[in-house]
Amino acid sequence: MKSYFNVSSFSSSFILVLVTTILVFFTSVKCEDPYRFFTWKVTYGDIYPLGVKQQGILINGQFPGPQIDAVTNENLIISVYNYLTEPFLISWNGIQHRRNSWQDGVAGTNCPIPPRKNFTYTLQVKDQIGSYFYFPSLGMHKAAGAFGSIRIWSRPGIPVPFPPPAGDFTLLAGDWSKLGHRRLRRVLENGHNLPFPDGLLINGRGWNGNTFTVDQGKTYRFRISNVGLSTSINFRIQGHTLKLVEVEGSHTLQNTYSSLDIHLGQTYSVLVTANQPVKDYYVVVSTRFTRRVLTTTSILHYSYSRIGVSGPAPPGPTLDITSSVFQARTIRWNLTASGPRPNPQGSYHYGLIKPTRTIMLANSAPYINGKQRYAVNSVSYLEPDTPLKLADYFNIPGVFYVGGIPTSPTGGNAYLQTAVMGANFHEYVEIVFQNWEASVQSWHIDGYAFFVVGFGSGQWTPDSRGRYNLRDTVARTTTQVYPKSWTAIYVALDNVGMWNIRSENWERQYLGQQFYLRVYTPSKSLRDEYPVPKNALLCGRASGRVTRPF
């Protein structure tokens, strides 16, 4: 009887497939991106930032918190233990969490970490470089500390468009109040505005509280983040110029400035060459667009200097808007520089892609039920009892509905609503931030970097597109909108998830100037979005449900 089943042929084919599978498996394991592990203990502690004892929120006993250093694509495993007497969350300003809004650390995506409990964040800094920061996202915790810097370094072999600096300094700067975070929260909940800040801090300290030591003739990198609650700041160094090289993950044209305006939530990197006579110089931060100007300083100390700082700190710009607008227009993308990948940044031709639709967002400051609130398109965000991401995943009814905020201003009376806007995966959208108020606004979008294509005064119209920069505008995560003006951005919605769009003015954010963008695909593929983490905390109407076994 003739056999049609060749045992030797089958065996050799099976063995070949088996060996190939094993090789692929071990190759993939070997090539997996590295991991970094962190253990953070969050506690209360006494701090004296403005010379007055306050209760701060510390991470591993530090104020500000520990600095995170990582390389592009690395995985960060951060175990956070909450030793406070209240719930706590940390969010990661500028980290995009590709396919993974589960790790974003805001109330719309995560249950708070209860007192005496812990949660482990699993982040990947996928295809990112640059300078960012983390912060506590609940209540007014940001007014008590628990913020820190994040530096993402380029992978070996990826060219950086400037020589390695002799040193790398971080400055976490911003306004500060002597009132504790609980008192500030009560002020807001009683329907009032926050009082004007009491001062400014640099790395948690007041006047001349930090020293940055440099060697004459060498060049240093300074990364400056505005981690404050309410004011834009201006940064400058006495007698020195600032060469801008990076903005929130984008290498820039290397223009030189005498000072830089840094709005709430923004981060800049500059190179400073110590080319002055050997002595000490002021490093200055002051408030912008405030009638009462707050100033603080640190010290740039030349090695072997015997001459300290003296006299007043050099003044900076104050109320002038025009100079700030002019400066903002000069911040451009370095088209030939590599980003996190070896191909030039300019190979992504954002200006040649036609947006599929336009979303217009107008901020306002209404009173609702006799209390101060803030709103977007007349909707003041109302925090639900269950994180939106969990409600969406478990199909829990009654928490929110998609379309709870209109995509353009209505002009109607403001109202409270759990605001969620819908969008489709892979849409390319134009967003216009329209500001009719007399104060500078600062807007942040979690999960994305976007292109700031234009800004101007007055009302945005379709004709405003004629003034867009469609060639070399910078990609960033936070943008300012000047008083009675507009700012337009382009953003590719290539990151599925529930993403917070918010004011970086923390009073406005807390009282409703925020909403969530649900970027949706019907696909259940892991290529598009990761599943719920098996360690996800469950609360509200998600309590008692099951995440996944592995």
C-alpha positions as CSV (number, residue, x, y, z in Angstrom):
1,M,0.0,0.0,0.0
2,K,1.4,3.4,-1.0
3,S,1.8,5.8,1.9
4,Y,1.2,9.5,1.3
5,F,2.5,10.4,4.8
6,N,6.3,11.0,4.7
7,V,7.5,10.7,8.3
8,S,11.0,11.9,7.7
9,S,9.9,14.9,5.7
10,F,7.3,15.8,8.4
11,S,9.9,15.5,11.1
12,S,12.5,17.6,9.4
13,S,9.9,20.3,8.6
14,F,8.5,20.3,12.2
15,I,12.0,20.5,13.7
16,L,12.8,23.4,11.3
17,V,9.7,25.3,12.4
18,L,10.4,24.5,16.1
19,V,14.0,25.7,15.9
20,T,12.9,28.9,14.1
21,T,10.2,29.6,16.7
22,I,12.7,29.1,19.5
23,L,15.3,31.4,17.8
24,V,12.6,34.1,17.3
25,F,11.5,33.8,20.9
26,F,15.0,34.1,22.4
27,T,15.9,36.9,20.0
28,S,12.8,38.8,21.0
29,V,13.6,38.3,24.7
30,K,17.2,39.4,24.2
31,C,16.1,42.5,22.3
32,E,13.4,43.6,24.7
33,D,13.9,47.2,25.8
34,P,15.6,47.6,29.2
35,Y,13.8,48.1,32.5
36,R,14.4,50.5,35.3
37,F,12.9,50.0,38.7
38,F,11.9,52.6,41.2
39,T,10.4,52.4,44.7
40,W,8.8,55.6,46.0
41,K,7.5,56.2,49.5
42,V,5.1,59.2,49.6
43,T,4.9,60.9,53.0
44,Y,4.2,64.1,54.7
45,G,7.2,66.2,55.9
46,D,8.1,69.6,57.1
47,I,9.4,72.0,54.5
48,Y,10.4,75.7,54.7
49,P,10.4,76.9,51.1
50,L,9.6,80.5,51.8
51,G,11.0,80.5,55.4
52,V,7.7,79.4,56.9
53,K,7.1,75.9,58.1
54,Q,4.6,74.0,55.9
55,Q,3.5,70.4,55.5
56,G,4.9,69.2,52.3
57,I,4.4,66.0,50.3
58,L,7.7,64.2,49.9
59,I,8.9,61.3,47.8
60,N,11.5,59.2,49.5
61,G,12.0,62.2,51.9
62,Q,12.8,64.6,49.0
63,F,11.2,67.9,48.0
64,P,11.2,68.1,45.0
65,G,11.0,64.4,44.3
66,P,13.7,62.1,42.8
67,Q,14.8,62.8,39.2
68,I,14.0,60.1,36.7
69,D,16.6,59.4,34.0
70,A,15.8,57.0,31.2
71,V,16.8,56.3,27.6
72,T,14.4,56.2,24.6
73,N,12.1,53.1,24.7
74,E,13.0,52.0,28.2
75,N,10.4,50.6,30.5
76,L,10.0,52.3,33.9
77,I,8.5,50.3,36.7
78,I,7.6,52.7,39.5
79,S,6.1,51.3,42.7
80,V,4.4,54.1,44.6
81,Y,3.5,53.5,48.3
82,N,1.1,56.0,49.7
83,Y,1.8,56.8,53.4
84,L,-0.5,59.9,53.4
85,T,-3.8,60.0,55.1
86,E,-5.6,60.7,51.8
87,P,-5.7,59.2,48.3
88,F,-2.9,60.0,45.9
89,L,-2.0,59.8,42.2
90,I,1.0,60.8,40.1
91,S,0.8,61.9,36.5
92,W,3.6,62.2,33.9
93,N,3.5,65.6,32.1
94,G,4.5,64.9,28.5
95,I,5.0,61.2,28.6
96,Q,2.8,59.8,25.8
97,H,2.0,56.3,27.2
98,R,1.7,54.8,23.7
99,R,-1.4,52.4,23.6
100,N,-1.5,52.7,27.4
101,S,-3.6,55.5,28.9
102,W,-4.1,53.1,31.8
103,Q,-0.8,54.5,33.2
104,D,-1.6,58.2,32.8
105,G,-2.2,58.8,36.5
106,V,-5.2,61.2,36.3
107,A,-8.6,60.8,37.9
108,G,-10.2,60.0,34.6
109,T,-8.0,57.0,34.0
110,N,-6.9,55.7,37.3
111,C,-8.4,55.0,40.7
112,P,-6.5,56.9,43.4
113,I,-4.0,55.0,45.5
114,P,-5.7,54.7,49.0
115,P,-3.8,55.5,52.2
116,R,-1.4,52.7,53.2
117,K,-1.7,51.1,49.8
118,N,0.5,51.0,46.8
119,F,0.3,50.9,43.0
120,T,3.0,50.1,40.5
121,Y,3.1,52.1,37.3
122,T,4.4,50.4,34.2
123,L,5.5,53.1,31.7
124,Q,7.4,53.0,28.5
125,V,9.0,56.1,27.1
126,K,8.4,54.9,23.6
127,D,9.9,57.0,20.8
128,Q,10.6,59.9,23.1
129,I,13.5,62.1,24.1
130,G,13.7,65.3,26.0
131,S,12.7,67.1,29.2
132,Y,9.5,66.6,31.2
133,F,8.2,66.3,34.8
134,Y,5.8,64.4,36.9
135,F,3.4,65.8,39.5
136,P,0.6,64.8,41.9
137,S,-2.7,65.1,40.0
138,L,-5.3,64.9,42.8
139,G,-6.8,67.9,44.6
140,M,-4.3,70.6,45.3
141,H,-1.4,68.2,46.1
142,K,0.7,70.0,43.5
143,A,0.8,73.0,46.0
144,A,2.6,70.7,48.5
145,G,5.3,69.1,46.4
146,A,5.6,65.5,45.0
147,F,6.8,66.8,41.6
148,G,10.1,66.0,40.0
149,S,11.9,66.0,36.7
150,I,12.1,63.4,33.9
151,R,15.1,63.4,31.5
152,I,14.9,61.0,28.5
153,W,18.2,60.6,26.8
154,S,18.8,59.6,23.2
155,R,19.9,56.0,22.4
156,P,23.6,55.4,21.6
157,G,24.2,56.1,18.0
158,I,21.3,58.5,17.5
159,P,22.9,61.9,16.7
160,V,22.2,64.9,19.0
161,P,22.5,68.3,17.3
162,F,25.0,69.7,19.8
163,P,28.2,68.6,21.5
164,P,27.8,66.8,24.9
165,P,27.6,69.6,27.5
166,A,30.0,69.6,30.4
167,G,27.0,69.3,32.8
168,D,23.2,69.0,32.9
169,F,21.2,71.0,35.4
170,T,17.5,70.8,36.1
171,L,15.4,73.7,37.4
172,L,11.8,73.1,38.6
173,A,10.5,76.6,38.9
174,G,7.1,78.1,39.7
175,D,4.9,80.1,42.0
176,W,4.2,79.0,45.6
177,S,1.7,79.8,48.3
178,K,2.4,79.7,52.1
179,L,-1.1,78.3,52.5
180,G,-1.3,74.5,52.8
181,H,-2.9,72.5,50.0
182,R,-5.9,71.7,52.1
183,R,-6.6,75.4,52.8
184,L,-6.2,76.2,49.1
185,R,-8.7,73.5,48.2
186,R,-11.2,74.8,50.7
187,V,-10.9,78.3,49.1
188,L,-11.8,76.8,45.7
189,E,-14.6,74.6,47.0
190,N,-16.1,77.7,48.6
191,G,-16.4,79.3,45.2
192,H,-13.5,81.8,45.5
193,N,-10.3,82.4,43.5
194,L,-6.9,81.5,44.9
195,P,-5.0,84.3,46.5
196,F,-2.0,85.7,44.6
197,P,1.1,83.6,45.2
198,D,3.5,84.4,48.0
199,G,6.7,83.8,46.1
200,L,8.6,81.8,43.5
201,L,10.7,78.6,44.1
202,I,13.6,77.1,42.2
203,N,14.0,73.4,43.0
204,G,12.0,73.9,46.2
205,R,14.0,76.8,47.5
206,G,13.6,80.5,47.6
207,W,16.1,83.4,47.2
208,N,19.6,82.2,46.4
209,G,18.7,78.7,47.6
210,N,20.6,76.8,44.8
211,T,24.1,77.0,43.4
212,F,25.0,75.7,40.0
213,T,28.8,75.4,39.6
214,V,30.4,75.8,36.2
215,D,34.0,75.9,34.8
216,Q,34.9,78.9,32.7
217,G,34.9,78.2,29.0
218,K,32.6,75.2,29.2
219,T,29.0,74.8,28.1
220,Y,26.2,73.5,30.2
221,R,22.6,72.3,29.6
222,F,19.8,73.8,31.7
223,R,16.3,72.2,31.6
224,I,13.7,74.6,33.0
225,S,10.1,73.5,33.8
226,N,7.3,75.7,35.0
227,V,5.7,73.5,37.7
228,G,3.7,76.4,39.3
229,L,0.0,76.7,39.9
230,S,-1.0,80.0,38.3
231,T,1.7,82.2,36.7
232,S,3.9,82.3,33.6
233,I,7.6,82.9,34.4
234,N,10.6,84.4,32.7
235,F,14.0,82.8,33.0
236,R,17.4,84.5,32.6
237,I,21.0,84.3,33.7
238,Q,22.8,87.5,34.5
239,G,25.5,88.3,31.9
240,H,24.8,85.1,29.8
241,T,22.8,84.2,26.8
242,L,20.6,81.2,26.4
243,K,20.8,79.0,23.3
244,L,17.5,77.1,22.9
245,V,18.0,73.4,21.9
246,E,15.0,71.4,22.9
247,V,11.3,72.0,23.8
248,E,9.4,69.1,25.3
249,G,11.0,66.4,23.1
250,S,11.6,68.5,20.0
251,H,15.1,69.7,18.9
252,T,14.8,73.3,17.9
253,L,16.6,75.8,15.8
254,Q,19.4,77.0,18.0
255,N,18.3,80.6,18.4
256,T,19.9,82.7,21.2
257,Y,17.9,84.6,23.8
258,S,18.6,86.9,26.7
259,S,15.6,85.5,28.5
260,L,12.8,83.0,27.9
261,D,9.1,83.1,28.8
262,I,8.0,79.7,30.1
263,H,4.3,79.2,30.6
264,L,2.6,76.9,33.0
265,G,3.4,73.2,32.4
266,Q,6.1,74.0,29.7
267,T,9.7,72.8,29.7
268,Y,12.7,74.2,27.7
269,S,16.3,73.1,27.4
270,V,19.0,75.7,26.8
271,L,22.8,75.7,26.5
272,V,24.7,78.3,28.5
273,T,28.4,78.9,27.9
274,A,30.4,80.1,30.9
275,N,32.3,82.8,28.9
276,Q,32.3,85.6,31.5
277,P,34.8,86.7,34.1
278,V,35.2,84.3,37.0
279,K,32.7,85.4,39.6
280,D,29.1,84.6,40.6
281,Y,26.0,85.5,38.7
282,Y,22.3,85.6,39.4
283,V,20.0,82.9,37.9
284,V,16.7,84.7,37.8
285,V,13.0,83.6,37.6
286,S,10.3,86.2,37.7
287,T,6.5,86.2,37.1
288,R,5.1,87.3,33.7
289,F,1.9,89.3,33.1
290,T,1.3,90.1,36.8
291,R,1.1,93.7,38.0
292,R,2.9,92.6,41.2
293,V,6.1,91.0,40.0
294,L,7.6,88.1,42.1
295,T,11.2,87.3,41.7
296,T,13.6,84.6,43.0
297,T,17.2,83.7,42.3
298,S,19.8,81.0,42.4
299,I,23.5,81.4,41.9
300,L,25.7,80.5,38.9
301,H,29.0,80.0,40.5
302,Y,32.2,79.9,38.5
303,S,34.8,77.5,39.9
304,Y,37.4,79.3,42.0
305,S,35.2,82.4,42.1
306,R,35.8,84.7,45.2
307,I,33.3,87.3,44.1
308,G,29.7,86.7,45.1
309,V,26.6,88.2,43.6
310,S,25.8,91.7,44.6
311,G,23.2,94.4,43.8
312,P,19.7,93.8,42.5
313,A,19.0,90.9,40.1
314,P,18.7,91.9,36.5
315,P,15.1,92.9,35.6
316,G,13.1,91.0,33.0
317,P,10.0,91.7,31.0
318,T,6.7,92.1,32.9
319,L,3.4,93.0,31.4
320,D,4.5,93.3,27.8
321,I,2.7,90.7,25.6
322,T,4.2,91.7,22.2
323,S,7.7,90.6,23.1
324,S,6.4,87.2,24.3
325,V,4.5,86.7,21.1
326,F,7.5,87.6,19.0
327,Q,9.7,85.2,20.9
328,A,7.1,82.4,20.5
329,R,7.2,82.9,16.7
330,T,10.9,82.3,16.7
331,I,10.8,78.9,18.3
332,R,11.1,76.5,15.3
333,W,11.7,72.8,14.6
334,N,15.2,71.7,13.7
335,L,14.2,69.9,10.5
336,T,17.6,68.2,10.0
337,A,18.2,67.0,13.5
338,S,17.3,63.4,14.6
339,G,14.6,63.0,17.2
340,P,14.2,59.7,19.1
341,R,14.9,57.9,15.8
342,P,17.8,58.4,13.4
343,N,15.6,59.9,10.6
344,P,15.4,63.7,10.7
345,Q,12.4,65.3,12.5
346,G,11.5,67.2,9.3
347,S,10.8,63.9,7.5
348,Y,7.3,64.1,9.1
349,H,5.6,66.6,6.8
350,Y,2.8,67.6,9.1
351,G,1.8,70.6,7.0
352,L,1.0,68.4,3.9
353,I,-1.7,66.5,5.7
354,K,-5.2,67.9,5.5
355,P,-7.1,67.8,8.8
356,T,-10.3,65.7,8.8
357,R,-12.1,68.2,11.0
358,T,-11.7,71.3,13.2
359,I,-12.4,71.4,17.0
360,M,-12.7,74.8,18.6
361,L,-12.3,75.1,22.4
362,A,-13.2,78.4,24.1
363,N,-12.4,78.9,27.8
364,S,-14.6,80.9,30.1
365,A,-15.0,81.8,33.8
366,P,-18.7,81.5,34.7
367,Y,-20.4,81.4,38.1
368,I,-22.5,78.3,38.5
369,N,-24.9,78.1,41.5
370,G,-23.2,81.2,42.9
371,K,-19.7,79.8,42.8
372,Q,-16.7,80.5,40.7
373,R,-16.2,77.8,38.0
374,Y,-14.2,77.5,34.8
375,A,-15.5,75.9,31.6
376,V,-14.7,74.8,28.1
377,N,-17.4,75.4,25.5
378,S,-19.7,76.3,28.4
379,V,-19.1,72.9,30.0
380,S,-17.5,72.8,33.5
381,Y,-16.1,69.4,34.1
382,L,-17.7,67.4,36.9
383,E,-15.6,64.5,38.3
384,P,-17.4,61.2,38.2
385,D,-17.4,58.6,41.0
386,T,-15.6,56.1,38.7
387,P,-12.6,56.7,36.4
388,L,-13.8,57.1,32.8
389,K,-11.4,54.6,31.4
390,L,-12.7,51.9,33.8
391,A,-16.3,52.8,33.0
392,D,-15.5,52.5,29.3
393,Y,-13.7,49.2,29.6
394,F,-16.4,47.5,31.8
395,N,-19.3,49.2,29.9
396,I,-20.6,50.7,33.1
397,P,-23.7,52.9,32.3
398,G,-24.4,56.3,33.7
399,V,-20.8,57.5,34.3
400,F,-20.4,59.5,31.1
401,Y,-21.6,59.6,27.5
402,V,-19.5,60.4,24.5
403,G,-20.5,63.9,23.3
404,G,-20.9,65.4,26.7
405,I,-19.0,68.5,25.5
406,P,-19.6,70.2,22.1
407,T,-16.8,70.5,19.6
408,S,-17.3,74.2,19.2
409,P,-18.5,77.1,21.5
410,T,-22.2,77.3,22.0
411,G,-22.4,80.7,23.6
412,G,-25.0,79.3,26.0
413,N,-25.0,79.4,29.8
414,A,-22.4,77.3,31.5
415,Y,-23.3,74.0,33.2
416,L,-21.7,71.1,35.0
417,Q,-21.1,67.9,33.1
418,T,-18.7,64.9,33.0
419,A,-17.3,66.1,29.7
420,V,-16.0,63.4,27.2
421,M,-15.5,64.2,23.5
422,G,-15.3,61.4,21.0
423,A,-12.7,61.0,18.3
424,N,-11.6,58.2,15.9
425,F,-8.3,56.4,15.9
426,H,-6.0,57.8,13.1
427,E,-8.0,61.1,12.7
428,Y,-5.8,64.1,11.9
429,V,-7.5,67.1,13.5
430,E,-7.1,70.8,13.8
431,I,-7.8,72.2,17.3
432,V,-8.2,75.9,17.9
433,F,-8.0,77.3,21.4
434,Q,-10.0,80.5,21.6
435,N,-9.3,82.8,24.5
436,W,-11.6,85.8,25.1
437,E,-10.3,86.4,28.6
438,A,-7.7,88.9,29.7
439,S,-5.2,86.3,31.0
440,V,-2.8,84.0,29.3
441,Q,-4.0,80.4,29.1
442,S,-1.9,77.3,29.1
443,W,-3.3,74.1,27.6
444,H,-1.9,70.5,27.8
445,I,-3.0,67.3,26.1
446,D,-2.0,64.0,27.6
447,G,-0.9,61.2,25.3
448,Y,0.3,63.4,22.5
449,A,2.7,65.9,21.0
450,F,1.1,68.3,18.7
451,F,2.2,70.9,16.2
452,V,1.5,74.6,17.1
453,V,0.8,75.8,13.6
454,G,-0.4,79.3,14.4
455,F,-1.6,81.9,16.8
456,G,-3.0,85.4,16.5
457,S,-5.2,88.1,18.1
458,G,-8.9,88.3,18.1
459,Q,-11.3,85.7,16.7
460,W,-10.0,82.7,14.7
461,T,-11.6,82.3,11.3
462,P,-10.9,79.9,8.4
463,D,-8.9,82.8,6.8
464,S,-6.5,82.5,9.8
465,R,-5.1,79.4,8.2
466,G,-3.3,81.6,5.7
467,R,-0.9,82.6,8.5
468,Y,-0.1,79.0,9.7
469,N,3.5,77.7,9.8
470,L,3.2,74.5,7.8
471,R,6.9,73.8,7.5
472,D,8.9,74.0,10.7
473,T,6.7,74.7,13.8
474,V,7.7,72.9,16.9
475,A,5.9,69.7,18.2
476,R,5.2,70.0,21.9
477,T,2.7,68.9,24.6
478,T,1.7,72.3,26.2
479,T,0.9,75.6,24.5
480,Q,0.0,79.1,25.6
481,V,-2.9,81.2,24.3
482,Y,-2.4,84.9,24.7
483,P,-5.2,87.2,26.0
484,K,-8.1,87.8,23.6
485,S,-6.3,85.6,21.1
486,W,-6.2,82.1,19.6
487,T,-3.7,79.3,19.1
488,A,-4.2,76.5,16.5
489,I,-2.6,73.1,16.6
490,Y,-2.5,70.0,14.4
491,V,-2.5,66.6,16.1
492,A,-2.5,63.1,14.7
493,L,-4.8,60.9,16.9
494,D,-2.6,57.8,16.6
495,N,-2.8,56.8,20.3
496,V,-5.9,55.0,21.4
497,G,-7.2,55.8,24.9
498,M,-8.9,58.3,27.2
499,W,-6.8,61.4,27.3
500,N,-7.1,64.5,29.5
501,I,-7.1,67.9,27.9
502,R,-6.7,70.5,30.6
503,S,-5.7,74.0,31.7
504,E,-2.3,74.0,33.3
505,N,-3.5,76.7,35.6
506,W,-4.4,74.5,38.5
507,E,-7.2,76.6,39.9
508,R,-8.9,76.5,36.5
509,Q,-8.3,72.8,36.0
510,Y,-9.7,72.0,39.5
511,L,-12.8,74.1,38.9
512,G,-13.7,72.6,35.5
513,Q,-11.5,73.8,32.7
514,Q,-10.7,70.3,31.4
515,F,-12.3,67.4,29.6
516,Y,-11.4,64.0,28.2
517,L,-10.9,63.0,24.6
518,R,-11.8,59.4,23.9
519,V,-9.8,58.2,21.0
520,Y,-11.6,55.1,19.9
521,T,-11.1,52.0,17.6
522,P,-13.4,49.0,17.5
523,S,-10.3,46.8,17.1
524,K,-9.3,44.8,20.2
525,S,-5.8,44.3,18.9
526,L,-2.8,44.7,21.2
527,R,-1.2,46.7,18.3
528,D,-3.7,49.5,19.1
529,E,-4.2,49.4,22.8
530,Y,-3.0,47.4,25.8
531,P,-5.6,45.6,28.0
532,V,-6.5,46.7,31.5
533,P,-3.5,46.1,33.8
534,K,-3.9,43.1,36.0
535,N,-2.9,45.3,39.0
536,A,-5.3,48.1,38.1
537,L,-7.0,49.6,41.2
538,L,-10.8,49.3,41.1
539,C,-13.1,51.9,42.7
540,G,-16.5,53.5,42.4
541,R,-18.9,51.4,40.3
542,A,-15.9,49.3,39.1
543,S,-15.4,47.9,42.6
544,G,-15.6,44.1,42.8
545,R,-15.0,43.5,39.1
546,V,-12.1,41.5,37.7
547,T,-9.2,42.9,35.6
548,R,-7.4,39.9,34.0
549,P,-5.5,36.9,35.2
550,F,-2.2,37.7,33.5
